[in-house]
Amino acid sequence: MFRLVTMLWLMLLFSFSALADYDEGVSAYEKENYGLALKAFQQSAKEGHTDAQTYLGVMYELGQGVKMDYEKALMWYRKAAAEKNPTAEYNLGQMYFYGRGVKEDQKQAVAWYRKSADQGYASAQSMLGYAFDVGAGVAQDYQQAQNWYLLAADQNDVDAQYNLGNMYNEGRGVERNRKEAFYWFRLAALQGDVEAKQALKELLRAK
């Protein structure tokens, strides 16, 4: 019994330590103090914190405080994704979709997007919608595209909002509806999307 209590207590201490290191890393990262962020995330990642592992992947992918290294980025993303971290799953999808550090593989990208999207990650839902919209890695399916875009747009994903506006403006997979197009373009434009602002201007000129 004593041994079990001791093990549980040590696990709790490791958990608190990993969280403290992670919080320190996030604070440093937001201040662009990448050297301090890297050290904090590395310590937290060693203790199994998947968000810290994902941050390390981002830093290696973008070359923030370290030399850009897609191989190391992929390693950290895979570690976190193995524990079902939705951000890491999405980032892996992006690596495969755009061929960063791996051979471009849209089917593999879609598989990772779906894992992340099924956990409610808006960016993954938006990219999955795009994949179905254009037929990248999956058979083109406008209904599926609309469904995934809607899920992401409801979480204020600006790309999904813009793409929904396009679907309604062009009548792509849905009945053409300028009011619906205006609605979605406006939401995207309010978030600063330049293309959505231009689309709104064109809709207003066409009235």
PyRosetta script that sets phi, psi and omega in degrees:
from pyrosetta import init, pose_from_sequence

init()
pose = pose_from_sequence("MFRLVTMLWLMLLFSFSALADYDEGVSAYEKENYGLALKAFQQSAKEGHTDAQTYLGVMYELGQGVKMDYEKALMWYRKAAAEKNPTAEYNLGQMYFYGRGVKEDQKQAVAWYRKSADQGYASAQSMLGYAFDVGAGVAQDYQQAQNWYLLAADQNDVDAQYNLGNMYNEGRGVERNRKEAFYWFRLAALQGDVEAKQALKELLRAK")
pose.set_psi(1, -45.6)
pose.set_omega(1, 178.8)
pose.set_phi(2, -59.3)
pose.set_psi(2, -42.1)
pose.set_omega(2, -178.9)
pose.set_phi(3, -63.8)
pose.set_psi(3, -39.9)
pose.set_omega(3, 179.3)
pose.set_phi(4, -65.2)
pose.set_psi(4, -44.3)
pose.set_omega(4, 179.3)
pose.set_phi(5, -62.3)
pose.set_psi(5, -41.4)
pose.set_omega(5, 178.6)
pose.set_phi(6, -61.7)
pose.set_psi(6, -43.4)
pose.set_omega(6, 179.3)
pose.set_phi(7, -63.5)
pose.set_psi(7, -42.6)
pose.set_omega(7, 179.6)
pose.set_phi(8, -64.3)
pose.set_psi(8, -39.5)
pose.set_omega(8, 178.9)
pose.set_phi(9, -65.2)
pose.set_psi(9, -41.0)
pose.set_omega(9, 177.8)
pose.set_phi(10, -65.2)
pose.set_psi(10, -40.1)
pose.set_omega(10, 178.1)
pose.set_phi(11, -62.2)
pose.set_psi(11, -38.9)
pose.set_omega(11, 179.6)
pose.set_phi(12, -66.5)
pose.set_psi(12, -41.2)
pose.set_omega(12, 178.2)
pose.set_phi(13, -62.2)
pose.set_psi(13, -43.6)
pose.set_omega(13, 177.9)
pose.set_phi(14, -61.3)
pose.set_psi(14, -39.5)
pose.set_omega(14, -179.3)
pose.set_phi(15, -63.8)
pose.set_psi(15, -45.9)
pose.set_omega(15, 178.8)
pose.set_phi(16, -64.9)
pose.set_psi(16, -38.1)
pose.set_omega(16, 179.7)
pose.set_phi(17, -64.9)
pose.set_psi(17, -45.0)
pose.set_omega(17, 179.3)
pose.set_phi(18, -61.9)
pose.set_psi(18, -40.2)
pose.set_omega(18, -179.5)
pose.set_phi(19, -67.8)
pose.set_psi(19, -41.0)
pose.set_omega(19, 179.0)
pose.set_phi(20, -63.4)
pose.set_psi(20, -44.8)
pose.set_omega(20, 178.0)
pose.set_phi(21, -62.2)
pose.set_psi(21, -41.3)
pose.set_omega(21, -179.7)
pose.set_phi(22, -62.6)
pose.set_psi(22, -47.0)
pose.set_omega(22, 180.0)
pose.set_phi(23, -60.6)
pose.set_psi(23, -40.2)
pose.set_omega(23, 176.9)
pose.set_phi(24, -63.3)
pose.set_psi(24, -39.3)
pose.set_omega(24, 179.5)
pose.set_phi(25, -65.0)
pose.set_psi(25, -43.8)
pose.set_omega(25, 179.7)
pose.set_phi(26, -62.6)
pose.set_psi(26, -44.9)
pose.set_omega(26, 179.3)
pose.set_phi(27, -59.6)
pose.set_psi(27, -44.8)
pose.set_omega(27, 179.4)
pose.set_phi(28, -67.2)
pose.set_psi(28, -40.5)
pose.set_omega(28, -179.2)
pose.set_phi(29, -62.0)
pose.set_psi(29, -43.6)
pose.set_omega(29, -179.0)
pose.set_phi(30, -65.5)
pose.set_psi(30, -24.6)
pose.set_omega(30, 177.0)
pose.set_phi(31, -91.6)
pose.set_psi(31, 4.7)
pose.set_omega(31, -178.7)
pose.set_phi(32, 62.5)
pose.set_psi(32, 25.9)
pose.set_omega(32, 172.5)
pose.set_phi(33, -90.9)
pose.set_psi(33, 78.3)
pose.set_omega(33, -169.6)
pose.set_phi(34, -70.3)
pose.set_psi(34, -28.3)
pose.set_omega(34, 178.4)
pose.set_phi(35, -63.9)
pose.set_psi(35, -47.5)
pose.set_omega(35, 178.5)
pose.set_phi(36, -67.3)
pose.set_psi(36, -40.5)
pose.set_omega(36, 179.7)
pose.set_phi(37, -60.2)
pose.set_psi(37, -43.0)
pose.set_omega(37, -178.6)
pose.set_phi(38, -60.1)
pose.set_psi(38, -47.1)
pose.set_omega(38, -179.6)
pose.set_phi(39, -61.6)
pose.set_psi(39, -44.2)
pose.set_omega(39, -178.1)
pose.set_phi(40, -66.5)
pose.set_psi(40, -43.5)
pose.set_omega(40, -180.0)
pose.set_phi(41, -66.6)
pose.set_psi(41, -37.7)
pose.set_omega(41, 179.6)
pose.set_phi(42, -61.5)
pose.set_psi(42, -43.2)
pose.set_omega(42, 179.9)
pose.set_phi(43, -65.5)
pose.set_psi(43, -44.4)
pose.set_omega(43, -179.9)
pose.set_phi(44, -66.8)
pose.set_psi(44, -39.1)
pose.set_omega(44, -179.4)
pose.set_phi(45, -64.0)
pose.set_psi(45, -37.7)
pose.set_omega(45, 178.3)
pose.set_phi(46, -60.8)
pose.set_psi(46, -29.2)
pose.set_omega(46, -178.9)
pose.set_phi(47, -90.6)
pose.set_psi(47, 8.5)
pose.set_omega(47, 172.1)
pose.set_phi(48, 91.7)
pose.set_psi(48, 12.6)
pose.set_omega(48, -180.0)
pose.set_phi(49, -76.4)
pose.set_psi(49, 111.8)
pose.set_omega(49, -171.4)
pose.set_phi(50, -71.0)
pose.set_psi(50, -30.4)
pose.set_omega(50, 176.9)
pose.set_phi(51, -68.1)
pose.set_psi(51, -36.1)
pose.set_omega(51, 176.2)
pose.set_phi(52, -65.9)
pose.set_psi(52, -40.2)
pose.set_omega(52, 177.1)
pose.set_phi(53, -61.3)
pose.set_psi(53, -40.1)
pose.set_omega(53, 179.5)
pose.set_phi(54, -67.0)
pose.set_psi(54, -42.2)
pose.set_omega(54, 176.8)
pose.set_phi(55, -59.4)
pose.set_psi(55, -42.0)
pose.set_omega(55, 177.6)
pose.set_phi(56, -60.2)
pose.set_psi(56, -40.4)
pose.set_omega(56, 176.3)
pose.set_phi(57, -58.9)
pose.set_psi(57, -44.0)
pose.set_omega(57, 179.2)
pose.set_phi(58, -62.8)
pose.set_psi(58, -43.6)
pose.set_omega(58, -177.6)
pose.set_phi(59, -64.4)
pose.set_psi(59, -39.3)
pose.set_omega(59, 177.0)
pose.set_phi(60, -72.9)
pose.set_psi(60, -33.4)
pose.set_omega(60, 178.8)
pose.set_phi(61, -67.0)
pose.set_psi(61, -39.8)
pose.set_omega(61, -175.1)
pose.set_phi(62, -97.1)
pose.set_psi(62, -8.5)
pose.set_omega(62, -178.6)
pose.set_phi(63, 71.6)
pose.set_psi(63, 44.2)
pose.set_omega(63, -179.3)
pose.set_phi(64, -99.6)
pose.set_psi(64, 104.9)
pose.set_omega(64, -179.0)
pose.set_phi(65, 78.5)
pose.set_psi(65, -2.7)
pose.set_omega(65, 178.4)
pose.set_phi(66, -143.6)
pose.set_psi(66, 164.9)
pose.set_omega(66, 173.4)
pose.set_phi(67, -70.3)
pose.set_psi(67, 135.2)
pose.set_omega(67, 179.3)
pose.set_phi(68, -55.5)
pose.set_psi(68, 129.3)
pose.set_omega(68, -175.6)
pose.set_phi(69, -150.6)
pose.set_psi(69, 98.3)
pose.set_omega(69, -177.5)
pose.set_phi(70, -63.6)
pose.set_psi(70, -33.2)
pose.set_omega(70, -178.7)
pose.set_phi(71, -63.2)
pose.set_psi(71, -43.8)
pose.set_omega(71, 178.2)
pose.set_phi(72, -70.1)
pose.set_psi(72, -36.0)
pose.set_omega(72, 176.5)
pose.set_phi(73, -59.3)
pose.set_psi(73, -47.2)
pose.set_omega(73, 179.3)
pose.set_phi(74, -62.0)
pose.set_psi(74, -39.0)
pose.set_omega(74, 179.9)
pose.set_phi(75, -60.3)
pose.set_psi(75, -46.5)
pose.set_omega(75, -178.6)
pose.set_phi(76, -70.6)
pose.set_psi(76, -38.6)
pose.set_omega(76, 177.3)
pose.set_phi(77, -62.0)
pose.set_psi(77, -41.2)
pose.set_omega(77, -178.5)
pose.set_phi(78, -67.1)
pose.set_psi(78, -37.8)
pose.set_omega(78, 176.9)
pose.set_phi(79, -59.6)
pose.set_psi(79, -48.0)
pose.set_omega(79, -178.3)
pose.set_phi(80, -70.0)
pose.set_psi(80, -39.7)
pose.set_omega(80, -179.6)
pose.set_phi(81, -65.9)
pose.set_psi(81, -30.3)
pose.set_omega(81, 177.7)
pose.set_phi(82, -62.6)
pose.set_psi(82, -22.8)
pose.set_omega(82, 176.9)
pose.set_phi(83, -102.8)
pose.set_psi(83, 18.1)
pose.set_omega(83, 174.6)
pose.set_phi(84, 65.4)
pose.set_psi(84, 35.0)
pose.set_omega(84, 173.7)
pose.set_phi(85, -74.3)
pose.set_psi(85, 117.8)
pose.set_omega(85, -173.0)
pose.set_phi(86, -66.2)
pose.set_psi(86, -32.7)
pose.set_omega(86, 178.4)
pose.set_phi(87, -68.1)
pose.set_psi(87, -42.1)
pose.set_omega(87, 178.0)
pose.set_phi(88, -64.4)
pose.set_psi(88, -40.7)
pose.set_omega(88, 177.9)
pose.set_phi(89, -60.6)
pose.set_psi(89, -45.3)
pose.set_omega(89, 178.4)
pose.set_phi(90, -62.5)
pose.set_psi(90, -45.0)
pose.set_omega(90, -178.8)
pose.set_phi(91, -63.7)
pose.set_psi(91, -36.5)
pose.set_omega(91, 173.9)
pose.set_phi(92, -62.1)
pose.set_psi(92, -41.9)
pose.set_omega(92, 176.6)
pose.set_phi(93, -56.8)
pose.set_psi(93, -43.1)
pose.set_omega(93, 179.5)
pose.set_phi(94, -64.8)
pose.set_psi(94, -39.7)
pose.set_omega(94, 179.2)
pose.set_phi(95, -61.5)
pose.set_psi(95, -42.8)
pose.set_omega(95, 179.4)
pose.set_phi(96, -73.4)
pose.set_psi(96, -37.3)
pose.set_omega(96, -177.2)
pose.set_phi(97, -65.0)
pose.set_psi(97, -39.6)
pose.set_omega(97, -176.6)
pose.set_phi(98, -102.4)
pose.set_psi(98, 1.8)
pose.set_omega(98, 176.8)
pose.set_phi(99, 66.4)
pose.set_psi(99, 44.8)
pose.set_omega(99, 179.3)
pose.set_phi(100, -98.4)
pose.set_psi(100, 105.7)
pose.set_omega(100, -179.7)
pose.set_phi(101, 81.3)
pose.set_psi(101, -6.3)
pose.set_omega(101, 177.7)
pose.set_phi(102, -141.2)
pose.set_psi(102, 163.2)
pose.set_omega(102, 174.8)
pose.set_phi(103, -66.7)
pose.set_psi(103, 134.8)
pose.set_omega(103, 178.8)
pose.set_phi(104, -55.2)
pose.set_psi(104, 126.7)
pose.set_omega(104, -175.6)
pose.set_phi(105, -148.3)
pose.set_psi(105, 94.6)
pose.set_omega(105, -174.6)
pose.set_phi(106, -69.0)
pose.set_psi(106, -30.9)
pose.set_omega(106, 177.1)
pose.set_phi(107, -64.8)
pose.set_psi(107, -43.8)
pose.set_omega(107, 177.7)
pose.set_phi(108, -65.0)
pose.set_psi(108, -38.7)
pose.set_omega(108, 177.7)
pose.set_phi(109, -60.0)
pose.set_psi(109, -46.5)
pose.set_omega(109, -179.4)
pose.set_phi(110, -61.6)
pose.set_psi(110, -38.2)
pose.set_omega(110, 179.1)
pose.set_phi(111, -60.8)
pose.set_psi(111, -40.8)
pose.set_omega(111, 178.9)
pose.set_phi(112, -73.4)
pose.set_psi(112, -39.1)
pose.set_omega(112, 176.3)
pose.set_phi(113, -57.7)
pose.set_psi(113, -42.1)
pose.set_omega(113, -177.0)
pose.set_phi(114, -65.4)
pose.set_psi(114, -41.0)
pose.set_omega(114, 178.0)
pose.set_phi(115, -58.3)
pose.set_psi(115, -44.3)
pose.set_omega(115, -179.1)
pose.set_phi(116, -71.5)
pose.set_psi(116, -43.6)
pose.set_omega(116, -178.7)
pose.set_phi(117, -62.4)
pose.set_psi(117, -36.1)
pose.set_omega(117, 178.9)
pose.set_phi(118, -65.3)
pose.set_psi(118, -17.7)
pose.set_omega(118, 175.7)
pose.set_phi(119, -94.8)
pose.set_psi(119, 5.3)
pose.set_omega(119, 176.1)
pose.set_phi(120, 89.2)
pose.set_psi(120, 13.8)
pose.set_omega(120, -178.5)
pose.set_phi(121, -76.5)
pose.set_psi(121, 115.9)
pose.set_omega(121, -169.6)
pose.set_phi(122, -61.1)
pose.set_psi(122, -44.2)
pose.set_omega(122, -178.3)
pose.set_phi(123, -62.0)
pose.set_psi(123, -37.2)
pose.set_omega(123, 178.1)
pose.set_phi(124, -69.1)
pose.set_psi(124, -39.9)
pose.set_omega(124, 177.3)
pose.set_phi(125, -61.3)
pose.set_psi(125, -41.2)
pose.set_omega(125, 179.2)
pose.set_phi(126, -64.4)
pose.set_psi(126, -44.9)
pose.set_omega(126, 179.7)
pose.set_phi(127, -68.5)
pose.set_psi(127, -33.7)
pose.set_omega(127, 176.6)
pose.set_phi(128, -66.3)
pose.set_psi(128, -40.1)
pose.set_omega(128, 174.8)
pose.set_phi(129, -59.6)
pose.set_psi(129, -43.8)
pose.set_omega(129, 179.3)
pose.set_phi(130, -62.8)
pose.set_psi(130, -40.7)
pose.set_omega(130, 179.4)
pose.set_phi(131, -59.5)
pose.set_psi(131, -44.4)
pose.set_omega(131, 177.8)
pose.set_phi(132, -70.2)
pose.set_psi(132, -32.8)
pose.set_omega(132, -179.3)
pose.set_phi(133, -62.8)
pose.set_psi(133, -44.5)
pose.set_omega(133, -174.7)
pose.set_phi(134, -104.8)
pose.set_psi(134, -5.3)
pose.set_omega(134, -179.1)
pose.set_phi(135, 74.7)
pose.set_psi(135, 44.2)
pose.set_omega(135, 179.6)
pose.set_phi(136, -101.3)
pose.set_psi(136, 106.2)
pose.set_omega(136, 179.3)
pose.set_phi(137, 82.0)
pose.set_psi(137, -6.1)
pose.set_omega(137, 177.3)
pose.set_phi(138, -144.9)
pose.set_psi(138, 163.9)
pose.set_omega(138, 174.1)
pose.set_phi(139, -68.2)
pose.set_psi(139, 138.3)
pose.set_omega(139, 179.7)
pose.set_phi(140, -59.3)
pose.set_psi(140, 131.0)
pose.set_omega(140, -177.2)
pose.set_phi(141, -151.3)
pose.set_psi(141, 100.2)
pose.set_omega(141, -175.6)
pose.set_phi(142, -65.2)
pose.set_psi(142, -32.2)
pose.set_omega(142, 179.6)
pose.set_phi(143, -66.0)
pose.set_psi(143, -44.8)
pose.set_omega(143, 176.4)
pose.set_phi(144, -63.1)
pose.set_psi(144, -40.6)
pose.set_omega(144, 178.7)
pose.set_phi(145, -58.9)
pose.set_psi(145, -48.5)
pose.set_omega(145, -179.5)
pose.set_phi(146, -61.2)
pose.set_psi(146, -42.9)
pose.set_omega(146, -179.0)
pose.set_phi(147, -59.6)
pose.set_psi(147, -45.6)
pose.set_omega(147, -178.5)
pose.set_phi(148, -72.3)
pose.set_psi(148, -38.9)
pose.set_omega(148, 176.3)
pose.set_phi(149, -58.6)
pose.set_psi(149, -44.0)
pose.set_omega(149, -178.6)
pose.set_phi(150, -61.3)
pose.set_psi(150, -42.5)
pose.set_omega(150, 179.0)
pose.set_phi(151, -61.1)
pose.set_psi(151, -42.4)
pose.set_omega(151, 179.7)
pose.set_phi(152, -72.0)
pose.set_psi(152, -41.0)
pose.set_omega(152, -178.7)
pose.set_phi(153, -63.4)
pose.set_psi(153, -34.0)
pose.set_omega(153, 177.6)
pose.set_phi(154, -66.5)
pose.set_psi(154, -16.4)
pose.set_omega(154, 175.0)
pose.set_phi(155, -102.1)
pose.set_psi(155, 17.6)
pose.set_omega(155, 176.9)
pose.set_phi(156, 67.7)
pose.set_psi(156, 28.2)
pose.set_omega(156, 173.8)
pose.set_phi(157, -72.6)
pose.set_psi(157, 116.7)
pose.set_omega(157, -171.5)
pose.set_phi(158, -66.3)
pose.set_psi(158, -37.3)
pose.set_omega(158, -179.8)
pose.set_phi(159, -65.7)
pose.set_psi(159, -40.0)
pose.set_omega(159, 178.9)
pose.set_phi(160, -65.4)
pose.set_psi(160, -40.3)
pose.set_omega(160, 178.8)
pose.set_phi(161, -62.9)
pose.set_psi(161, -45.0)
pose.set_omega(161, 178.7)
pose.set_phi(162, -63.6)
pose.set_psi(162, -43.3)
pose.set_omega(162, -178.5)
pose.set_phi(163, -67.4)
pose.set_psi(163, -34.1)
pose.set_omega(163, 174.1)
pose.set_phi(164, -65.0)
pose.set_psi(164, -41.3)
pose.set_omega(164, 176.1)
pose.set_phi(165, -57.4)
pose.set_psi(165, -42.1)
pose.set_omega(165, 178.6)
pose.set_phi(166, -64.1)
pose.set_psi(166, -41.8)
pose.set_omega(166, -179.3)
pose.set_phi(167, -60.0)
pose.set_psi(167, -44.8)
pose.set_omega(167, -179.6)
pose.set_phi(168, -73.6)
pose.set_psi(168, -33.8)
pose.set_omega(168, 179.8)
pose.set_phi(169, -68.6)
pose.set_psi(169, -35.7)
pose.set_omega(169, -177.9)
pose.set_phi(170, -96.1)
pose.set_psi(170, -10.5)
pose.set_omega(170, -175.1)
pose.set_phi(171, 67.5)
pose.set_psi(171, 39.7)
pose.set_omega(171, -175.8)
pose.set_phi(172, -94.0)
pose.set_psi(172, 99.2)
pose.set_omega(172, -179.4)
pose.set_phi(173, 81.7)
pose.set_psi(173, -5.8)
pose.set_omega(173, 177.1)
pose.set_phi(174, -138.4)
pose.set_psi(174, 163.9)
pose.set_omega(174, 175.0)
pose.set_phi(175, -68.5)
pose.set_psi(175, 135.5)
pose.set_omega(175, -178.5)
pose.set_phi(176, -60.8)
pose.set_psi(176, 130.2)
pose.set_omega(176, -175.5)
pose.set_phi(177, -147.0)
pose.set_psi(177, 103.7)
pose.set_omega(177, -175.0)
pose.set_phi(178, -67.2)
pose.set_psi(178, -32.2)
pose.set_omega(178, 178.9)
pose.set_phi(179, -66.4)
pose.set_psi(179, -42.9)
pose.set_omega(179, 177.2)
pose.set_phi(180, -65.3)
pose.set_psi(180, -40.2)
pose.set_omega(180, 178.4)
pose.set_phi(181, -60.8)
pose.set_psi(181, -45.7)
pose.set_omega(181, 179.9)
pose.set_phi(182, -60.0)
pose.set_psi(182, -43.9)
pose.set_omega(182, -178.4)
pose.set_phi(183, -57.5)
pose.set_psi(183, -48.6)
pose.set_omega(183, -176.6)
pose.set_phi(184, -75.1)
pose.set_psi(184, -38.4)
pose.set_omega(184, 176.4)
pose.set_phi(185, -61.3)
pose.set_psi(185, -40.2)
pose.set_omega(185, -178.7)
pose.set_phi(186, -63.7)
pose.set_psi(186, -43.8)
pose.set_omega(186, 178.4)
pose.set_phi(187, -60.0)
pose.set_psi(187, -42.7)
pose.set_omega(187, 178.9)
pose.set_phi(188, -66.9)
pose.set_psi(188, -41.1)
pose.set_omega(188, -179.1)
pose.set_phi(189, -64.3)
pose.set_psi(189, -36.5)
pose.set_omega(189, 178.6)
pose.set_phi(190, -64.3)
pose.set_psi(190, -20.6)
pose.set_omega(190, 176.0)
pose.set_phi(191, -93.3)
pose.set_psi(191, 5.6)
pose.set_omega(191, 174.6)
pose.set_phi(192, 94.2)
pose.set_psi(192, 8.7)
pose.set_omega(192, -178.8)
pose.set_phi(193, -69.3)
pose.set_psi(193, 118.4)
pose.set_omega(193, -174.7)
pose.set_phi(194, -65.4)
pose.set_psi(194, -43.1)
pose.set_omega(194, -179.0)
pose.set_phi(195, -65.2)
pose.set_psi(195, -35.7)
pose.set_omega(195, 178.2)
pose.set_phi(196, -67.2)
pose.set_psi(196, -38.8)
pose.set_omega(196, 177.5)
pose.set_phi(197, -62.1)
pose.set_psi(197, -42.4)
pose.set_omega(197, 178.5)
pose.set_phi(198, -65.7)
pose.set_psi(198, -40.7)
pose.set_omega(198, 178.7)
pose.set_phi(199, -62.2)
pose.set_psi(199, -38.0)
pose.set_omega(199, 177.6)
pose.set_phi(200, -63.7)
pose.set_psi(200, -42.8)
pose.set_omega(200, 179.1)
pose.set_phi(201, -60.2)
pose.set_psi(201, -43.6)
pose.set_omega(201, -178.7)
pose.set_phi(202, -67.0)
pose.set_psi(202, -37.5)
pose.set_omega(202, 177.4)
pose.set_phi(203, -64.4)
pose.set_psi(203, -41.7)
pose.set_omega(203, -179.3)
pose.set_phi(204, -68.4)
pose.set_psi(204, -36.6)
pose.set_omega(204, 178.4)
pose.set_phi(205, -67.1)
pose.set_psi(205, -31.9)
pose.set_omega(205, -176.6)
pose.set_phi(206, -77.7)
pose.set_psi(206, -10.4)
pose.set_omega(206, -178.2)
pose.set_phi(207, -68.4)
pose.dump_pdb("model.pdb")
